[in-house]
Structures are given as C-alpha cells and as structure tokens.
Amino acid sequence: MKFIIKNQEELSKKLTLNLKATASNKIVESLKNLKVVIKDNAMEITSYNGESCVISTFAVENKSEGTAEFLVEANTFKSLIDKFTEFSVPQINVSLDNEEERMYLTYGGIKFNLKILKNTRDFNGAPNLDTYTDYKTVVFNKNQLRRAFSNTQKCTSKDQAKPILEAVNIMVNEETADVVTLDGYKLALNTITCESADSFTVSLSASNSIPILSDILKNGYDFVELNTNGVYTMVENDDTVVFLKQISEKVPNYKRLLQRKEQITTITLNKKMLENALTATKIGNTGNSPVQVSINPNESTVTVKASGSAVSGDTVEVCEIPVTARIDSNTQDILELGFNNVFLLELLNSVYTENCKLIIQGAVEPFFIENENDSKSVYLLLPIRLNK
C-alpha cells in the first residue's frame, strides 16, 4: 500500500496527544505502539495503555485500494514526522511492505525505513467508537471545565494505593457540577454550570486521564460533551476521540467536610502579600517545621512565622512577617495556627481574585480559603497541631 502525508505539523499535534495514552511499562510491550489503520483517504491512529485510549483521524492521500492495519512504535514514528517537518518538505511519501513488516517514508533524497508489526491483537481490549450510544451525557463550557481541573488537581494524592484520593471527581447534578479532589489533608471544590438530563459521578485519574482530557479541551468549539457508561468516559473533539477509564470507588462524603461551625473568624487580605510572606519563610529553612500563622483581631494583622531547626541545619532561626488584614471575629483573642507551607501555597495559587478570604474555625479545625465574593470555589486545609 502507498499513501501520501501532506500536513506533517497537524499529524505531529495529533501524535502528541496519542503519546499520552501509550504504555510506559513493559507488562504489555506492544502498548507502547500505535495502532494505525489506513482506509480510503483516512489514517486512524489508536493509542491505548489499558486505561486510556485516544483515537485520532488524519486525512491522507491514498494511492492504493484496500485496507492496511499495523502497529508502529509511537515515539519513533512521531520523531520521524517531526524530522520531516524540520526539513520543510511539502509531503511524505509512504509505502508499506507487509511481508517484510517495514514502512518506508521518503521525499527527495530523505529516506527512512521503519519497522511495523502486523499483529494488533493486544489492542482488542481498546474501546470501540461505536460503543457509546447508551452513555449518560453532560455538556460543559470548555474554559470553565479546564479551569476547574487546574484549580483542583493539586489536591489529589500521590498515593496510588488509594485510587479515589488520586482522582478528580466530577459530580454532575443536572444544571451544576462539583469538580472536587481530596487527599486526606486538603480538599478543593469548584462548582461550575452544565447541562445534563441525569445526575451521576465521574472519577478520573489525575495523573493518567486529566492531562489527556485537559489537552483535548484546548481546541475546537466552546462547549464539550462528556459521555459515560460507568466504566469509560468518552469525549469527542473535532476528529479526535478519547476514552478514559473511570475509578470505580465511591467518593468520600466531601460535603460533610465542608460543614462549618457557627462561631468562625473571617479574614480578608491581599493574596499576593500572603503568598510573599509564606514564600519568605522558606528562605534558609531546610527542615519540615510547619509555618505558624498568628491572627490578631486587635491589630488587624495576620503574622506569618517560621522557626529554624539546628538539627535540620537551617540558617534562618526566626522569621516573622505581618500582613494587614480585615478580620471579622467574635473574639479579640490572638489565635495561633500551624500549616504545611507547601500545601497552603498550592491552595492560594488557585485563588484568582486580588484578595482572598480565610475562614478559621479553630486551631485544630479545617480551615477554608475562598475567592473574595465568590463561594463557588472552596479550598480546605487541615491545620498542624503546634507544640507549645
């Protein structure tokens, strides 16, 4: 079979997404490959790693009759397409030799000889394009969904022994959806609008599925349709379709964690000033001592403190930085809390208003962060008990 590839840059973009769904381990060696089907004037490219599947369709000029199906090593194929792009050739002439299991890519004096595999049985478990007719459906604004992923993904666990804590959960309730993540120490919730005839939950791996889904949301129309059958979530955008294996565990009761006491202290302060203070406490600090936050309603200040440790070799013994704040509290007592500095900075990074709102329930109670005048995004962090 012979065919011509005329838009190498577009093909390279598609292969970039396909590569995110190739296997990186050696358990199933063939899943590091792409399955390629040439039929009529189309090249269908499938990548599958046992959990995620990406199916891209690319137009080619077919010079032969019939259908060709084969595997090609993913990284090598993309590298060759990129190399032809660097040479600015107008097209790539491709011929297949099934008996020798070789693919020949040429233009002018440029020639590459690439090994292919005829046996594609390891891709039999990949989802099929005609299997999603009975899926439940929800429609999102792409930008809202991508921002929700970005704002919540940092609160997922890195411990893959508990898959549900490594998931980004999309809790659909007809007109709104909660995008929520939690790892046992912190929680992030973004509520966004949607359209759905059903209420259901989709839980996707933050490390495996969300990078693929975020990538496919970059282009195309303003809205995207997510379809789920409880096992896979299917998303179609232009001529690319992705199937993402869902995590089947039940999502913890995050709404219970977000319940608040009646007696709270509300603090409004400049987000950038607080971030600068927290970052400054890390200078010269090689230990793991928690950052201490002192709230003084009488002076309307929030003081960020950190103490060094001789054992850890810290070069800065004491750091104190006051930040002016607006404090609404039912007590004038000074409140001292301890936090993991890195976790707190990660959550603050999701705040997109100039000022942020901190809601304190006590020295050992969950602590909330919100955008000013916007409660649709809520971030929770557990304090660290300070040694007196």
N, C-alpha and C positions, 0 to 999 in steps of 0.2 A: 504493500500500500504506500501511496505517496500523497502528501498534502503540504500546504504552504501556511506558515505563520506570518502574519503581516503586522501585527501590533504587539511587539515584544514587551513594551512597557506595561501595557494593560495586562498581559499574561503574567508578568512578574508580580503585579499587585495582587492578582488572584492567588498566585502561588504563596505569597507571604501569609495570607490567611489560611490557606490549606496546611502550611507547615505547622501552624499552631495546633493542629489536630492529628499530628503524626506521633507515633510512639517513640519515647525516649529510652525505653528499657529493652532488654534482649530476650524477654519472655516469649514474645511473638515477633520474631525478627522481621517478617515481611511487612509489618505495620509501620515500619519506618519508610515504606514506599508510598507512592501514589498509584491509585488505580486509574488508568486512562482508557476511555472508550472513544473511538473515532467513528462517527456515524453521520452520513450525509455531510453537511458542512459545519459540524459542531464537534468540539472536543469537550467531553465531560470528564472532570478531574475530581476524584474522590479521595479524601484522606480520612483515616479512622484509627483511633487509638484504644478502642474498647469502650470508651465513654462518650467522646465527642466525635462528630462526623461533619465534615464540610464538603459540600458538593458544588463545584463551580462549573459554569458552562462558558466556553470561549469559542468564538467563530473562527473557523479555518476555511481554507480553500481546498476542498478535497479533489484530488486528481484521479481517484480510483473508485471502483464500486465495492460494495460490501461493507462489513464492519470489522474493526480491529479492537481487541481488548488485551491490555497488558499492564504489568507493574513496572514502575521506574523509580529509582532511588530519589527521594524527594529533594534533599539538599543539593545533590549533584545536578539534577535537572534544572532547578532554579538558578544555580550558579552558571550553567551554560547559557540559559536565556539572558541572564544579566550580562554575560560576556559579549553576546551578540549585540545587546543594546549599547554597550560601551563603544563598539566598533561602528555604530550608527548605520547598520545595514538596513535596507528597506524591507527585507523579508528573510525568512529562514526556510530553506527547502528541506523537507523531512521525508525520509524513506525508511520503511520497516522491513526487516528480514526476519520473519518468524522462525524459520528453520535454524538460523544462526543465533536467534534471540539478540538482535542488535538493532539499534536506532542510529541512523546517520543524519546528522544536522550539518548543512553546508550552505555557504554563499560565497561565490567567487573563489578565492583561494583559502577561505576559512573552512576547516573540516573538523568535525568531532564525531567520534564513534562511541556510542553509549550502550551499555548492557541493559536489556529488558528481560522480564520474566513473563512467561505465558500463563503460569499457574496463578489464578487470582482467588482461590477458594478461601483464603483467610479473611477476605472481605465479605464473605457470605453473611456474617453477622451484622454488617452495617445496615442502618435504617434505609428504607427504600422511599423514593419520592412519592409513591402512590399509597402510602400507609397512613396519612394524617387526616383522612376525611372525617373521622369521628372525634377529633380533638376539640377540647374546650378552647375558647378564644378570648383574648383581651387585646385592646388597641391602646397604645401609649404614644405620647409625644416623645420623639427620639431624644431631644435635648434634655427633657425632664428625667427620662429614664437613665441616660448616661450620667447625669449629674448625681442622681441618687446612688448609682453604683459607686461613683468616685467618692462620695461623702460617707458611705457606709462600709466599703470594702476593708478599710484599715482596722475595723473592729472584729475581724474574723480571726479565728485561732489558727496557729501554725501546726497544731497537733492533729494529724490526720487519723489518729486513733479514735477521735470523736468527730465523725464527718459532719454532723449537723452544726457544730460550732465552727466549722470551716466553710459554711455555706452563706451565700447571700440569698435571703428568703424574700419572695415576692408574694405577699398576702393580698389577693385580689378580692374586693368586695363590691362588685358591680361598677360603682362610679369613682371609687378611690382604691388605691393600693398602698399598703405599707411595705416599704423596702427596708428590711431590718436585718442586722447582724449582731451577734453577741458571742463573747468568748469566755465568759465566766468572770471577767474583770471589768469589762466595759461593754457598752451597748450603743448602737447607732440606729436611729429610726428616721426615715424620710417618708412623708406621706405625699403622694402625687396623684393627679387625676388620671382616669382611664375610662374606657367603655367596655363593659362586659355583660353578658346575659347570665353569667354564673359567678359564684364565689368559690375560689379554690386557692391552693397554695402551690407555688413552685419554689423548690430549693435547689440552687445550683452551686457547684464548687467554685469558690473564689479564685483558686489557683488554676483550675483547668478550664472551666466554662466561661467565666466572666470576661477574661481577656478576649476570647473569640467573639462573644456577644457584643462587647464594647466596640470591637473593631468593625463589625458589620453595621453598627449604628452610625458610623461616621458619614456615610454617603447615602444617596437615594432620597426618597420622599421624607416629608417632615414627620410622618407617623409610621409606626411599625406594629405589626400584628404578631403576637406570641400565641402559639398553639401548643396545647399539652394533652397528652393521654395518660398522665400519671407516671409514665416511665421516661419519656423523652419530651423535651421542649423543642419545638420546631420554629425557626424564624427564617423568613424568606425576604430577601432584599435584592431587587433587580434580578440578575441571573445567578445569584448565589444563595444556597440554602444551607442552614446549619441545623443539626440535631444535637442536643445537649442532654446527656444522661442526668436525670434528677437524683437527688439524695432522698432516700425513702423514709428517713427517720422523722419523727414528729418534732415540730418546732417547740422549744420551751415556751412557757407562758410569759412572754415578754411584757404583756400589758400589766401583769401583776407587779413586775419590777418597776414600772413607771408610775405606780400609785404614789401619791405624795401626802406627807403629813400636813396638818392644818397650820402648825407653827413652823414657818420657814423664814430664812433670810434671803432676800433677793438683792443681788449685786449687779449693777450695770457699769461697765468700764470699757475703755478702748481696747479692742482686741490686739492691735499691734503692740501697744505698750506692755500688755500682759505677756505676749509671746517673747518680746525682747527681754523682759525680766526673767522668764523661765530659761531662756537660752543662756543668759549671763551666768546663771547658777551652775552651768555645766563646765565653765572655764576652770581648768586646773583640778577638776573633780574626776578622778578615775574610779571611785568607789560606786557602790549601789545605794547610797543613802537616799532616802526619799526627800523630795523638796517639801518644805514646810510653808504653808500659807496662813498668815495671821490676818484676821479680819477685825478691824477696829471701827465700830459704828460711830464713836465719839469724834474721831478724826477724819472719818470718811476716806479711809485708806485700806488698801489690801497690800500687805508686805510679803514679798516672796523671799524666803530664807533657805539657805543651804549650809550645812556644816561639813567640813572636810574630815578625813579619817587618816590618822598616821599609819594605821595598819595597811590601808589601800594605797599609800603613797601620794595622797592628794597634796597639791601645792598651795591651794587656797583653803584657809582654815574656816573663815566665816564670810558669807555673802548675804547682804540684806538690801533689797530694792523695793521702795514703796511705790505704789501706783494709786493715783487718785481715782476714787470710785463713788458712785451714788449707791448708798446702802439703805435698804428698807428692812428693818428688823424690829421685832417686838422686845428685844433686849439690848442693853448697851454694853453687855459683857464682851470682852475680847474672845474670839473663837479661833482655836488653833486646829488646823487640819494638815494631814500628810498625804502626798500623792506621788505616784510614779511620774517623774518628769516627762519621759518619752511619751507615755500614754496621754498625758494631758495636752502636750503639744500636738499630737496627732489629731485629737478631737478638735482642738481650736482651729486647726488647719481647714476643717470642714465648714467653719462659720464664714458666711460670705457678706455679712453686714459690718460696717465700721466698728460698731460697738457690739459686745456680746453680753449675754445675760447669764449669770451664775446663780443657781438655786441651791442653797445649802440647807440640809435638814438636820445636821448634827455632825459631830466629829467622826462618827463611825457609820453614818447612814449614806446611802447612794447620793451622789452629787450630780446635778444636771447642768448642761450647757445648752443654750439656745441662741438663735439669731435674735437680735433686738426686734421686737414687734412681729415675731413670726414663730408660732409654736408648731408648725408643720414639720420642722426638723428638730429632733431632740437627741442629745447625746448624754450617756450616763457613764459615770466612772466611780468605782468603789475606792474610798479613801484607804490609806495605810495607817494603822494604829501607831501613834507616836509614843516612844519611850520617854517618860517624864524624868 
